[in-house]
Amino acid sequence: MINNTRFVKRALKLLTLSLVLGSTTVVLLACSGGSRVRKPAELVAVTNQFDLAPVWSTSVGSSESFNFHPAVAGDAVYAASHRGNLAKIDLLTGKKIWEVSVPDRLSIGPGSDGRTTAVVTTKGTVYAYDDAGKPIWNVSVGSEVLTEPVVAGGVVVIRALDNRFIGLDAQTGVRKWSYQRQQAALSLRVGYGMLAIGNEVIVTGFSGGRFGMIAIANGGLVWETPISFPKGFSEIERLNDVTAKPSMEGDVICAVSYQGRVGCGQARTGNLIWFKDYSSYTGTAQSPDLVFSSNEKSHVTAFAVKDGAQAWENTQLTFRDVGEPMAVGKVLLMGDAQGYVHALSQAKGEMLARIRHDSSPITAAPIAVNGLILIQSQGGKLAAYSPK
């Protein structure tokens, strides 16, 4: 199996056919579109209606083809590289507070609550560090991990590629619980993002068009909801995994599946309010009134949270392989495969501003914290910007 997070140029090259006969896993590499070229749209001229002024910038090392996100806890940012560099960075100044070298290469970015910071190697070993950067424990989970750990409520939650969720004690690494999902016949080989809600639960997607809520304390399934169902004749056509991290605003959670649907439901029960046919592997972002997502063509769409009515669609970024979106204030921010960051109006979808963060892809969602916008590229540039 191969890792690559830039889908549909990259998608359908990366599929895992899991025929669970004993421990046998068969790998299927499907080529999408043959020799067809997906030419990125030329950038339209834009007069920036606001600026993202650089505050600080640092390098944390390349994530290569993996999709690394930084983590924010308190007044610090935690970031890592594929080669095993892990750093704690002052949020306001960008100064590295400490930097350590993990004994092996990493497959995903860190998780942290400010007291314990956890990373996972390509061999499935979890390394934990204290707030001073000293190693405190390491544990093997026996499987590859492509999803960032969640550290909350004294638990490090690990989601393995074999559909196991594992809760490790944040101070000792001792296993507290394990929750096993059934292996799907065919699923996308990517990280399935986990959204932590306080120290109580995580919300995450599953294969087969479902998403659900899991208790952090004991790994119990709180609720599970189908957002879409397989359709088509071939196993590839029937793929409809909820791979991207769901989003939440107020008491509404929204999610989207690949080759499936987008929809919103009640956070307490998971009951869907509405759903519509749609396909995305980069997830959703929300404002109080709208939910935003981009499809495989990088067409960005806004839907009304209350009933799913389409508010607008922007096609100016066609095939630019935009990354995960983030809604903040009155704008929607997302990076693209050429290192640009685009700002769209949440209300109407028009392009408001653009900056060049880096020359490498930006797949992770920007992070808004303490009046700053944090952006990390696959090339390893991590920077903070101040909206002006």
QUIVEN-V589206 format. One record per residue. RES is the residue in one small letter. PHI is phi in whole degrees, -180 to 180 (* if undefined). PSI is psi in whole degrees, 0 to 359 (NA if undefined). OMEGA is omega in whole degrees, -180 to 180 (none if undefined). Layout:
# QUIVEN-V589206
[[RES,PHI,PSI,OMEGA] [RES,PHI,PSI,OMEGA]]
This chain:
# QUIVEN-V589206
[[m,*,150,-175] [i,-124,146,177] [n,-103,135,174] [n,-163,129,-176] [t,-101,359,-179] [r,-96,92,-170] [f,-84,167,-178] [v,48,33,136] [k,-126,320,177] [r,-98,332,-177] [a,-71,159,-178] [l,60,3,161] [k,-86,339,-170] [l,-120,90,180] [l,-132,139,178] [t,-110,117,177] [l,-94,106,-174] [s,-103,95,176] [l,-96,99,-170] [v,-82,88,176] [l,-116,95,-168] [g,71,238,179] [s,-114,21,-176] [t,-81,130,174] [t,-124,124,179] [v,-100,134,-177] [v,-100,130,177] [l,-114,124,174] [l,-111,108,-179] [a,-102,136,-178] [c,-97,121,-176] [s,-91,121,171] [g,83,1,178] [g,57,236,-177] [s,-93,7,-178] [r,-63,134,-178] [v,-96,129,176] [r,-98,98,-176] [k,-85,121,179] [p,-63,143,177] [a,-63,143,174] [e,-67,145,180] [l,-71,129,175] [v,-78,147,179] [a,-64,138,179] [v,-139,134,172] [t,-95,112,-175] [n,-59,124,178] [q,-87,352,170] [f,-157,166,-179] [d,-113,148,166] [l,-105,93,-174] [a,-79,129,179] [p,-63,135,177] [v,-106,312,174] [w,-157,162,180] [s,-149,143,177] [t,-149,165,176] [s,-111,132,179] [v,-112,0,-179] [g,99,152,-175] [s,-70,145,171] [s,-94,359,-178] [e,55,233,-176] [s,-89,359,-179] [f,-84,162,-176] [n,-106,91,-177] [f,-95,133,173] [h,-111,145,168] [p,-77,161,177] [a,-122,141,179] [v,-115,131,175] [a,-143,121,-178] [g,63,232,-178] [d,-103,28,-178] [a,-135,153,174] [v,-114,137,179] [y,-116,128,-177] [a,-143,156,-175] [a,-144,169,176] [s,-126,164,179] [h,-61,327,-178] [r,-76,356,174] [g,106,11,176] [n,-79,131,178] [l,-130,129,-176] [a,-133,146,169] [k,-107,127,-171] [i,-126,135,177] [d,-65,127,-174] [l,-63,323,-174] [l,-85,329,-173] [t,-111,340,-176] [g,80,4,179] [k,-74,134,178] [k,-75,121,-180] [i,-80,316,170] [w,-152,160,-180] [e,-146,131,-179] [v,-130,162,177] [s,-112,114,178] [v,-71,142,-174] [p,-62,349,-179] [d,-144,171,178] [r,-70,151,-175] [l,-106,150,-180] [s,-105,351,-175] [i,-162,161,-179] [g,-71,177,-174] [p,-83,164,166] [g,-123,145,-177] [s,-157,148,170] [d,-113,10,-178] [g,92,341,176] [r,-107,317,177] [t,-123,130,177] [t,-118,127,-175] [a,-120,140,174] [v,-133,161,-178] [v,-128,133,-180] [t,-84,169,179] [t,-66,343,179] [k,-94,4,177] [g,84,23,176] [t,-100,129,179] [v,-94,125,175] [y,-111,134,-180] [a,-119,143,-179] [y,-129,149,179] [d,-85,186,-174] [d,-71,352,176] [a,-102,3,180] [g,85,13,179] [k,-89,136,179] [p,-67,136,-179] [i,-117,333,175] [w,-169,163,171] [n,-146,142,-174] [v,-142,137,174] [s,-90,135,177] [v,-102,1,171] [g,73,17,180] [s,-159,157,177] [e,-68,148,-179] [v,-129,125,179] [l,-120,11,-179] [t,-117,134,180] [e,-58,139,174] [p,-64,153,170] [v,-111,127,177] [v,-113,111,-176] [a,-161,147,176] [g,60,29,-180] [g,76,15,-178] [v,-128,139,170] [v,-100,113,-178] [v,-95,123,180] [i,-114,133,174] [r,-113,113,-177] [a,-89,161,-177] [l,-70,343,178] [d,-88,19,176] [n,73,23,173] [r,-100,139,169] [f,-106,130,-175] [i,-128,130,177] [g,-105,118,-180] [l,-111,140,176] [d,-62,127,-173] [a,-66,335,-178] [q,-91,329,-173] [t,-118,340,-176] [g,83,359,179] [v,-66,136,-180] [r,-69,125,180] [k,-98,327,-180] [w,-163,166,176] [s,-147,138,179] [y,-129,124,-174] [q,-108,129,173] [r,-98,151,176] [q,-68,138,179] [q,-75,129,179] [a,-78,155,179] [a,-62,321,-179] [l,-146,129,-179] [s,-147,155,178] [l,-71,136,-178] [r,-93,82,-179] [v,-145,172,172] [g,-74,139,176] [y,-103,106,-172] [g,-61,145,178] [m,-116,127,177] [l,-100,113,178] [a,-84,133,176] [i,-113,103,-175] [g,60,215,176] [n,-105,16,-171] [e,-103,310,-171] [v,-142,163,167] [i,-121,150,173] [v,-117,132,-176] [t,-151,162,179] [g,-93,163,178] [f,-130,169,172] [s,-70,162,179] [g,78,19,174] [g,77,26,-178] [r,-119,155,170] [f,-141,161,-174] [g,-161,178,-179] [m,-119,133,-177] [i,-125,136,179] [a,-74,132,-179] [i,-71,326,-174] [a,-67,323,-174] [n,-135,1,179] [g,77,10,-179] [g,-72,142,177] [l,-79,117,-178] [v,-80,311,173] [w,-157,162,178] [e,-144,136,-175] [t,-135,132,172] [p,-80,131,175] [i,-102,338,178] [s,-156,169,-177] [f,-132,150,180] [p,-59,144,175] [k,-148,154,-176] [g,111,177,-174] [f,-99,319,-178] [s,-89,161,178] [e,-63,327,179] [i,-67,317,178] [e,-64,333,-176] [r,-88,359,175] [l,-63,130,174] [n,-155,52,-178] [d,-73,147,170] [v,-95,89,-173] [t,-91,325,-174] [a,-82,156,180] [k,-63,128,173] [p,-63,164,178] [s,-118,160,-178] [m,-146,136,175] [e,-142,121,-175] [g,64,233,-179] [d,-108,23,-180] [v,-118,131,176] [i,-113,136,178] [c,-122,149,-180] [a,-150,163,180] [v,-143,146,179] [s,-113,156,175] [y,-77,129,-177] [q,56,40,-176] [g,-143,251,-175] [r,-145,162,168] [v,-114,144,-180] [g,-165,168,180] [c,-130,147,-179] [g,-145,177,180] [q,-78,130,-177] [a,-64,326,-175] [r,-71,323,-174] [t,-115,340,-174] [g,82,356,-180] [n,-62,127,-177] [l,-72,139,175] [i,-88,321,178] [w,-161,164,172] [f,-154,155,-180] [k,-143,150,176] [d,-61,129,-179] [y,-170,163,178] [s,-142,129,178] [s,-157,149,173] [y,-118,4,180] [t,-105,357,171] [g,90,195,-175] [t,-126,158,170] [a,-136,152,-174] [q,-130,149,162] [s,-116,177,178] [p,-58,330,-174] [d,-111,341,-173] [l,-131,154,171] [v,-123,137,-172] [f,-119,145,177] [s,-158,160,175] [s,-125,143,-179] [n,-92,188,-176] [e,-65,339,177] [k,-88,2,-175] [s,66,28,169] [h,-82,126,-176] [v,-98,130,-175] [t,-129,144,175] [a,-115,134,178] [f,-121,149,175] [a,-71,130,-179] [v,-62,326,-173] [k,-73,327,-175] [d,-144,0,177] [g,83,5,179] [a,-63,135,-179] [q,-72,125,-180] [a,-90,320,178] [w,-168,165,174] [e,-140,134,178] [n,-115,123,-178] [t,-110,13,-176] [q,-71,344,-177] [l,-107,24,-177] [t,-50,127,176] [f,60,20,175] [r,-88,4,177] [d,53,60,180] [v,-68,150,-179] [g,-90,199,-179] [e,-66,138,-177] [p,-87,160,174] [m,-142,127,179] [a,-100,128,179] [v,-148,135,-179] [g,59,240,180] [k,-112,13,-177] [v,-124,161,174] [l,-117,125,-177] [l,-113,141,174] [m,-161,148,176] [g,-94,176,176] [d,-137,182,-173] [a,-71,347,179] [q,-104,11,175] [g,86,8,175] [y,-84,150,172] [v,-115,125,-176] [h,-109,138,177] [a,-117,118,180] [l,-111,150,174] [s,-69,129,176] [q,-66,326,-174] [a,-73,319,-172] [k,-126,346,177] [g,87,1,-179] [e,-76,155,180] [m,-74,125,-178] [l,-104,328,-176] [a,-164,162,177] [r,-152,140,172] [i,-133,159,174] [r,-102,107,180] [h,-80,319,-173] [d,-163,176,176] [s,-99,358,179] [s,-104,162,-175] [p,-61,148,173] [i,-116,103,-179] [t,-103,331,-179] [a,-77,147,177] [a,-66,140,169] [p,-58,158,179] [i,-121,130,176] [a,-102,122,-179] [v,-155,132,176] [n,52,40,178] [g,78,6,180] [l,-114,156,172] [i,-114,120,-179] [l,-101,134,-179] [i,-137,131,176] [q,-122,129,178] [s,-96,166,177] [q,-67,336,176] [g,-73,350,175] [g,103,1,177] [k,-77,123,175] [l,-116,124,-176] [a,-139,154,175] [a,-113,136,180] [y,-124,150,176] [s,-114,120,179] [p,-65,131,180] [k,-124,NA,none]]
